[in-house]
Amino acid sequence: MSLLSVRDLHIHIGDNHLVRGVDLAVERGECLALVGESGSGKSLTALSLMQLLPSHARLEHGEWLFDGQDMRSLDEKAWRKVRARRIAMVFQNPMTALNPTMTIGQQIAEVICLHTSMSRREARQRAIDLLERLGIVNAPRRAKQYPFELSGGMLQRAVIAMAVACGPSMLIADEPTTALDVTVQAEVLALLQELCRDEGLGLLLITHDLGVVEAMAKHLAVMYAGRIVESGECARVLSQPAHPYTRALQAAMPSLGEARESLQGIAGTPPDLSRQIPGCAFAPRCPQAMNICVRELPQTRLIETGQCTECWLWEKPE
């Protein structure tokens, strides 16, 4: 049984149908990467899994199981016991995720006291231990400092420490390496890998960086306009992409190993999600689009290379 299983997830905000029937599964001790360009619905999907969507959003699920428990029936009081203790999140910008008026140690200890039976003194020591484990030198001193006194890499480590402080089974990391330099990015990703391996954490990694995906993930889901257009083992999807959008994403990524005169951008713009899309949302931008692509949405299909894709190129339209 998967640690997390979501089927037919829909999110509406006003007239905008922003997430349109997403299926996801995260396994214990493994990383699932969710990739796509800005506005594809990745962060909204993550927030929905923490029940942190804005109040005016409308959320619908066909199925939503976490560790075998149906999460659709939980009220807000029950969710407060789930967050941090069972599912935790590392937000995109550590500076805005932390309280500027509290020290790093106070903030981590507060989470521990809120969700466990530890005393405040024990929680403070636990916070220092976590900071040390996550590679912060002189952790007792750093725990007494405020967010503005730490570098971006240290702040991201502190946010990860806060997320894992109560021993959750699953971690959601939303663009955890944004605005970090390459060396610090590698260190943060190594920390997340270590947590998955040593603690058996299930990790949902949200990113637009295929280099990060290749280094981190066992499974990959590619998202476009609120739908998963391709998913499967990361190595297979990246080596033999089946959907035109996945291929376009790869072509748009700069490569250090070969010289290119120019990057290949994706023509056109993402669709207007306030309007109904009867067929494939990528069809207006797809160089291989057929008439049926605009008229009708293809079924998700397991193809011979081992991944699942949602594309008429793998069907036999009549």
N, C-alpha and C positions, 0 to 999 in steps of 0.2 A: 504493500500500500504506500502511495506517495505521501510525503509529509504534508504537502499542500496540493490540492486539486481544485481547480476552478473551471467550470464549464459554462459557456454561453454568457459571459459577462458583458453587460451593457451599461453605459453611463451617459445620461442626458444632462445637459445644462442649458436651460431654456429650450430653444428650438434646435440646438446643436446636438446631434447624436455623435458624441466624441469617441466612445469606445463601443464597437459594434460586433459583439459576439466573440469575445476572446476566450480561448482555452489555454490554460497553463497548468503545468505540473512541476513541482520542485521536490527532489529526492533528498533524503538525509545525507549529509556529508558531501553534497555535490553542489555545483554552481550552475544555475541557469542564467544565461545572459539574454536580456531583452534589448534589442537594438532597433534603431530607426531614426529618421531625421527629426528635428524639432517640430513639435505639434502633432506627432503621430499618436499620442495617447499613452506614452510609457509612464510618465510621472503620475498621471491620473489613475492608471491601473495600480501603481504602487500605493498611492494614498487610499484607494478603495480597500486594499488588503489590510490596512490599518484602521479602517473606518474613520478616516480623517478628511473625507471630501467636504467641500463647502456645503453649507446647509441647503442651498438652493439646487444642489445636484440631485438627480434621481438615479438610484442604483438598482439594477436588476441582475439576478443570477439564476442560471438554470441549476447549478450545483456549486457548493462552496464548502469543501471539507478541509479541516486542518487537523492532522493527526487523528483522523477518523471522526471528528466531531463536526456536526453541521453548524456552521457559523452564522447562517442566515437568521437564526432565531434569537441571537444574543441581543440584549438591550445595552444601553450605554454603561450601566453599572457593571455588567459582566465584561464588557470590553475593556474597562479600566483595569481589570485583573489579567486580561490577555496581553495588553501592550506592555512591553519591557520584560515581562516574565516569560511569555511564550513566543511572541513575535516582536522584534525590535527593528528600528529603522535608522540608517545613517543618512542624514539629509545632505542635499547638494552643497550648500554653503555653510561651513562650520561656524563662521563668524555670526551669521544670523540665527543659527540653531542654538547658540549659547546665550545665556543671560549676562550682559556686560557688567551688571552690578554685583555679581557673585563670583567668588573664586572658582577655579576649575574643580578643586577638591570638594568644595561645598555642593556644587551641582551634581557631581557623580554620587556623593554620599546621600543627597536628597532623594535621588532615584532609588537607591538601595533601601533607605529607610521606608520609603513609601510602599515598596512592593515586597519587602521581606521583614522578618522579625528581628533583624540585627539592631543593636543599639547604635546611637550616633557615633560613639567612639569606634566601634567595630566597623561601621560603614566608612568612616574616614580612613582607617587603615586599609580596608578593602580597596578604596579608591586609589591610594598610593600604590598598593600592590599591582593593580590593573595598569596604572600608568607605567610602572617599571616593566611589566610584562610586554607592553606595547612599544617599548623601546625609547621611552623618555628618560634621559639622563637626569640624575638628581631629582627624582620624582617628589620627595617630600617638599622641596622648595617650589617646584613647579605647581604642586597642588595648591599652594597658597597664593598663586598669581592669578591675575584677571585675564580674560581672553585677549585683550588688546596687547598684553605683554608677551604673547607667544607667537611664533611663526605659523604660517599656514599649515605646514606639515605637522607641527605639534598639536594644533587645534584639531586637525582631522583625527589624529590619534586619540585625543581626549574625547571626541564625539564617538569614536568606535568603542572606547572604554566605557562610556556611559551606556551605549547600546547593549553591550554584552555583560553589564554589571550584574544583572539578575539571572544570568544563565538561560537565555532564550533558546528555543529549538531552531528558530529561523531568523535570518537577518535579511533585511531589504536595504540595499545600498544604491542610492539614487545619485548617479554621476559622482562617485566618491573621490575622483582624482581631478575634478575640474579646477582649473587655476593653480594647480601644483606643477612645479618643474619636473622634468623627466625622472631625475634621480629619486625625488620624494614620491612620485607616482609609483615607481617600482617598489619602494619600501612599503607603501600603504597596501598595494596589491598583494605583496608577500605576506603581510600581516593577516589579510582577509583569507588567503589560502591556508595559512597556518591554523586559523580558527576553524575553518571547515574541516581540516584534516584531524586536528587534535580534539575538538569539541563535538564533532559530528554535526555541525550546523548546516542546515540547508540555506543556501545563499541565492537570492534573486538580485542579480547585478544589472542595473539599468545604465546604459551608456550609448554613445553614438560612435565610439572609437573601436574599430574592428581589431586594432592591435591589442587593446586591453582584453577584448573578447578571446582572442587566440591564446593569450597568456593565461587566462583565468578559467574559462568555462568548459564544462564537459558537454553541455547542451546549449543550443542557441535557438532563439525565436526572433524572427524578423517582423517588425510591425510597421504597417503603413496605413494611414488614415483610419486608425481605430481597429484594424484587423490584423491577425497573424497571417502573413502571406507565405511564410516558409518556416519550418522548424525541424530539428533533428540533432544528431550528434554534431558538435561544433566543427570537428575536422572535416566531416563530409560536406556540410553546408558551405564551408569556406573553400574547399577544394573543388567541389562540383555544384555550384549554386544552380538551383532549378528555376527559380522565379526571376523574371527580368528585373525586378526591383532590387533583389539581392545582388545581381550582377552589376547593376548601375551603381549601387553603394560601393562595391569593391573598386569599380573603375574610377570613382571620384576620390578615392583615398590616395594620398601621396605615398610613394615608395622610396625607401632609402637605397634599395638594392639595384635599381635600374634608372636610367635617365629617361625622362619624358619631356617633350617640348611643352606640353600643357596638360592640365588635369581635364578629365572628361566630366563636365557637369551634367546634371540630370535636367533635361529640357522641361519647360513648363513649370507649373506651380501646383502645390497640393490642392485637393478639391475643397469646395465649400460644404462643410458638414452640416449646415443648416438645411441643405436640400437632400432629398432622397437620392441614393445612388443605386440604381437597379443592378448594375453589373460590377465589374472590377474597377475599383477606385483609381488604379494606376493606368488604366487603359488610355486616357488622353495623353499620357507622357511616355507610353510604351512603344518602342520602335517595332515590336512584333505583334501589335494589337490586331485583332480580327473583329469583324462586325459583331459576333456573338459576345465579345468581351464587354462591349458597351451595354448590351441588352440584358445579360443574365450573369449572375454570380456563379462561378464554378464551385464545385464541391471540393473540400480538402481531400487530397488523394495521397496515399502512400506510394511512392514511385520506386523504380528498380534500384536507384542509387541509395535508398534507405531513409530518405527524409520525407516529410510531408509538405506538400505545397498546394496552393490555391491558385491554379492557373489553367486556362483552357488549352495551353500548348501541350499539356499532358492528358488531355481528354480527346475524345473523338466526337466532336459536335456533328449532329445530323444536318 
